[in-house]
Amino acid sequence: MSKTPRKDLHPRTQAVHHGIRRSQYGEMAEAIFLTQGFVYDSAEQAEARFQASGPDEFIYARYGNPTSRMFEDRIAALEGTEDAFATASGMAAVNGAMFSMCAPGDHVVAARALFGSCLYVLDLLARFGVEVSYVDGTDLDQWRDAIRPGTRAVFFETISNPGLEVIDMKAVADLAHAAGAVVVADNVFATPVFSRAVELGADVVVYSATKHIDGGGRALAGVICGSRDYIRNTVEPYLKHTGGAISPFHSWIMLNGLATMDLRVRAQADSAAAIATALQGHAGLTRVIYPGLPDHPQHDLAMAQMGSGGTMIAVEVAGGRDAAFAALNRLRIIRISNNLGDAKSIATHPATTTHQRLSDDAKAHLGITPGLLRISVGLEHAQDLIEDLRQALEG
Ligand SMILES: *Cc1c(COP(=O)(O)O)cnc(C)c1O
């Protein structure tokens, strides 16, 4: 079965091999164990397994599955955590990470600039008696004021969607740890390739695997990475009884995604840097927001934390919503959609789609202006994407 993890291997090697479990047939590729149940040799064995199951013993696919366990082991090795739990979607992961550890009366501090569904989960926590304080994620004074002794957890997206604000993880983690709080980082925009979340103080790292881990926009999945104690004694009981289990087939897609993720994400980030640079100063744009550009307010922090500006760009089209829509409608290669991290480049108008439910005040506060477009840079040739964007902006 699985071999002892080798910590000396580079992440790209681990992303290809780590965690593989081979059956008696010695198959080369990871097998899809598309089974919900497992057969016991005897009644005694069934009884023993329900009392305590080992790492390679399974009971029911809602609790765990060999294909899913391969994915969990592989992503945990890449992220540098002891363990991981895979889920049906990124939101099942956010929900599982937070609800499994909170109880009424607990206090959580969160950055305000969050994906809409993450805000919904935090509002749900509040509905069940958890006090949630929101702060401007880039303002350390606000974190310092909001975190208090006994705060249960802090939650943030390391790079915010769609404004691309970068959180100073080390500084926020130091404040949180001094108060005894658990640091939960939604690290989707940073990607596992550029992640140093654990090194910078995150205790729990959450991914929507739907994005860069799949990398082809095919399947929903999520994963929670953390200590063995937290994953197996807090997260697993919550998820196995509430039903956010990943399909073994989706785990297999994600395992294959991990094998090519490093190459893909680095190529996408190189293209994003080239596109952001090429668009800077374009007459049709009032702003180009990309953490890899020196004029980004947290450029130095982004480079120190990730060593890259990432795969996402935001641009503000001059002329507001009508001009932004006209540009979207003229795109020939980049598709109008709302996923990200896909091999296909995607453009999104957050104000009328992903963030449409926010009030005008909240949108203004998060920089979601009528002209703002979010661009997820894919695997096409950068020059084709630059030309597509130029012709779309120039009409
Ligand atoms: C997409 C996304 C999620 C939710 O992931 P799903 O797989 O769609 O459920 C959570 N957080 C961030 C930052 C995301 O971009």
The ligand as a Gaussian input file, in Angstrom:
#p B3LYP/6-31G(d) Opt

LIG

0 1
 C      -14.710000      29.085000      -5.971000
 C      -14.313000      29.484000      -4.613000
 C      -14.869000      28.857000      -3.486000
 C      -15.939000      27.793000      -3.603000
 O      -15.538000      26.656000      -4.292000
 P      -16.568000      25.659000      -5.041000
 O      -15.694000      24.533000      -5.455000
 O      -17.174000      26.426000      -6.171000
 O      -17.587000      25.259000      -4.033000
 C      -14.436000      29.246000      -2.240000
 N      -13.513000      30.223000      -2.096000
 C      -12.965000      30.859000      -3.158000
 C      -11.954000      31.921000      -2.929000
 C      -13.341000      30.511000      -4.450000
 O      -12.809000      31.147000      -5.503000

